[in-house]
């Protein structure tokens, strides 16, 4: 097993220097994100939108409550639109330490049923065609605003 360590610039990342999520918040669609919904506390994919915060424990109680309410709203929308057998909520930040949560639908034909899914297995080898991605985003947007 290869030795792993935190990147040399980890403290700067934690402090928000050069944070790509801080730069992307409020900017709409980009090369990595299709903007589905902007709530009071987060954007969907659920990203904290009020400055750089690395950990949910850095939020005050009102902020934390609002953030998790929006995470759960995203989960309800994903569940309603895609009908998974299970949802996983992944709040990681091990590469980009900006508070964000991946809402990951799990399906009957899941590569790791009943257990944690490997990060690489979250991504389809065949990207969703652009028109379908836009249709899915529009459907989620409707669910999140109704």
Buried (B, 14 or more C-beta within 10 A) or exposed (E): EEEEEEEEEEEEBBEBEEBEBBEBBEEEEEEEBBBBBBBEBBBBBBBBBBEBBBEBEEBEEEBBEBBBBBBBBBBBBBBEBEEBEEBBBBBEBEEBBBBBBBBBBBEEEBEEEEEEBEEEEBEEEEEEEEEEEEEBBEBBBEBBEE
